Amino acid sequence: MRLVVKIGGSLLTDAAPDSLLADVAKLAQSNELVLVHGGGELVTQIAQKMGKEQRFIVSPEGIRSRFTDRETVDIYTMVMSGLISKRLTSALAARGVRAVSLSGLDGSLMSGARKKRLVSMDERGRRVVVEGGYTGKVRGFNPDLIQRLHAGGYLPLISPVAIGEEGEPLNVDGDRAAASAALATKADAVVFLTNVRGLLADGQTVERLGIGEARSLLPSIGFGMQKKVMASIECVEGGVPEAIICSGVGPTPISSGLSHVGCTVIS
């Protein structure tokens, strides 16, 4: 089975849960597994310690994102592709998993295009246009490197840094990076791990959604979950049989999600 698993940054502010790492190790024994990780909160913490205040903008749709200038993208790459990736590869190695940490820069694995302009809302609720900086959108994903790593018995671990048209690093959304990986590798399922039990409505987990139902809910959910639902829709429309949003905390978080226990399944 081909699986892409996105580990949300909310699960990585310190060490990843032992139960999650153990589940990854078990699944990697008999599946072609790709991990994609987030970690924006840790990027913010490290940047502030370095004296680089972080700026965030909110789109007219209510989606909050980091404004990424050149200094910020260097810090972003350092934390995502260095600190977080190496923590995870080290923790997985301790469990017998031969993980290889990659960014989109490595082997031109994941290409992106810089967003020339970003539209945001100011404190008065007015639309303003700002330079896009080094924020990007994933444009391509090369599955060849992934296939070669799987053939050698390695587990690819990908950080959400794409390579731009001039070879520059780009800050890209981790959920959309996972979606691109799932589509390019023709995954059987994509799993988005977060700190809640899927999409909630009136305090209850929405167990199953079709594409149309999922799209109709987008305006009424928070930006963090909204991005996961958008990425899920993109995957299913592109041919991935199912996208699963579930908690990364629990005895077997990924396996439980694949069994449709306590999660949201979009198909």
Secondary structure, 3 states (H helix, E strand, C coil): CEEEEEECHHHCCCCCCHHHHHHHHHHHCCCEEEEEECCHHHHHHHHHHCCCCCCEEECCCCCEEECCCHHHHHHHHHHHHHHHHHHHHHHHHCCCCCEEEECCCHHHCEEEEECCEEEEECCCCCEEEEECCCEEEEEEECHHHHHHHHHCCCEEEECCEEECCCCCEEECCHHHHHHHHHHHCCCCEEEEEECCCCCEECCEECCEECHHHHHHHHHHCCHHHHHHHHHHHHHHHCCCCEEEEEECCCCCHHHHHHCCCCEEEEC
